[in-house]
Amino acid sequence: MELVERARAGDNDAFNQLIDEHREAVFRLAYLMLRNAEDAEDIAQETFLRAYRHLEKFDIQRDFRPWILSIAANLCRNEKRGLGRYWNAIWRFAGEQMGEQRSVEGDVIQQHDVQCLLDAVRELRHHEQEIIYLRYFLDLDVKSAAEVLNVQPGTVKSRLHRALKQLELEMNQHE
């Protein structure tokens, strides 16, 4: 956590490096949660502003990414109170679920299947969408997802299990 320590000491280059390392993940999470690129960009900027203001509160014994993503997730939740089409993540998730298809016909079928997957994820409750995004679209492990959501790892596992069961039901309805 050398970068965090340097940023705390006023080294702007160190904080800029932290931004560079985590910008994409913060934006992706915000985009998935808000379904709007402009809103996601605003949330990403606000996330880093808040992180900078509260950097002294960060526990350097922990990973930085879950902390910064928890700030972004909280800002997104607040914004939603008052997933968009992140196709690369969806393609990756769909590829894991459906396997690779290489023909033009296969691509059309896969695109339809991805659209069905996206529609099914959108039908899930907010907290179910969130856990799917964190685990499969952002590739966070259970411990990191737990930190982002501020819950225990066991809670992540049980939520993920229920979310995947519900997603399966939704996918069957879309067929």
N, C-alpha and C positions, 0 to 999 in steps of 0.2 A: 504494500500500500504506500509505496514511496511517492507516487504521484499525488495521492491524497494529502500526505504530510507536507509535500512541497506546496500544494495548492493552499493548504491551511496557512502556510507561512507567507502567502502572498505571491507565489509564483504563478503568474497568469498563463505562462506556457504550459505548466503542468496541468492546470485546469482545462486548458484547450485540448490537451492530449486526452484527458478523461472524456471530454465531449466527443472528440473524434472516435474514441473506442466504443462509445455507448450510444451515439446518435441514432444509428440505424435501428437498434433494438427498441429504443424509446419511441421513435417514430412509428415503427411497425406495430408495437403494442397499441399506441394511441389510434393509429389508423384502423386496426382491427376492432377496437372497441367503439370508435366513433363513426366509422364508415365514411369519413370525409377527409381528404388530403389536407385541405386548408386548416381545418380544425385540429388535425393531428399535428401539423407543423406548429400551430399556436401552442398546443399542449406541450410539445417537445421543448419549445423555447422556454415556456413557463417552468417546466420540470428542471431545466438546468439553472434557471435563475433561483429557484427555491433551493436546489441542491447547493448552490454557491453560498446562499445566505445562511444555510443550516449545516454547512460542512463540518463545523466544530462538533455537531451532535452525532456525526457518523462514527460508529464503533469500528476502528481500523482492524479489529480482529475478525471482522466479517467481510464477505465479498461485497464489492461496490455495486455490481450489476443488480442484484435483487433490491438493494436499497433505492437505487435510482429508478428502477422499474416500479417499485411500490409508490414512489412519489407520482410517477406518470399515471399509474392505475387509479390512484386516489383522485387526481385531477380529472381524469376521464369520467370517473363515477360522478363527480360533482357536476361536470359538464352535462352528463346525461340526465341528471335530475332537473335542471332549470329549463361488420365487420365489413365492414366494407369488403371490397374485392381486392384483397391482397393476393393476387393470383399466384405468385411464386410459392407462397406458403401453402396455398390450397393445392397447387399441383403436387408439391412435395407430400402433403398429407394424403392426397388422393392416390398418388403413386405408391405409397406404402400400403394403402388399403386395396388397391386394384391391380398392382403390378404394371409393368411397362407394356405399351402397345405402340408399334412403330409404323403402321400403315396409315394412309390418309383416312380410311374408314375407321380405323382404330382411334385416330386422333379426334374425329368427330364424336365417336362414342364416348371417348374419355372426357371431352369437353362437356358433353351432356351430363355425364356422371359427376363431373366437378361442379357443374351448376346445381345438380340435385343435392350434392354434399353441402354447398354453400347455402342453399335454401333450407336444408335440414338444420344446419348449425344456427341459422337465424331464427328458427322456430324454438330453439332451446331457451330456457330461462337465462337471465343475464349471468348469474353465477356459474351456470353450466357452460355458457359460451366462454366465459373468462378462463375457466380451467382448461378447456380445449385449446384456446389460443396460447396460453402459457406453456403447456406441455408439448403440443404438437406443432404449432405455428412458430413459436419462438424457441423451441427445443430446450426449455428449462428442465432441470432435473426436479425431483419431488421436493428436495430441501429448498432449492431456490424459489420454486413456485410457492412453497409455504411461507417463505420470507416476504415475497411480494404481496401475498394475500393476508399476511399477519395471522396465520393459523398454524396448527401443528402439522407435521408431515403426514400423520395418519388421517387427518381431515382432508388433505389434498388427495390421498389415495381413495378415500371413500367417495369424495365428490367426483373424482375422475371416473370411478367405477360407475356411479349413477349417471353421470353425463354421457358416458359411452353407451350405456344401455338405452338411454333416452334417444341418443343420436341414431342408434340402430333402429329404434322404432320409427323415428322420423324418416329415415332413409327408406324404410320399407313402405311408408305411406306415399313417398314421392315416386316410387317405381311404377 
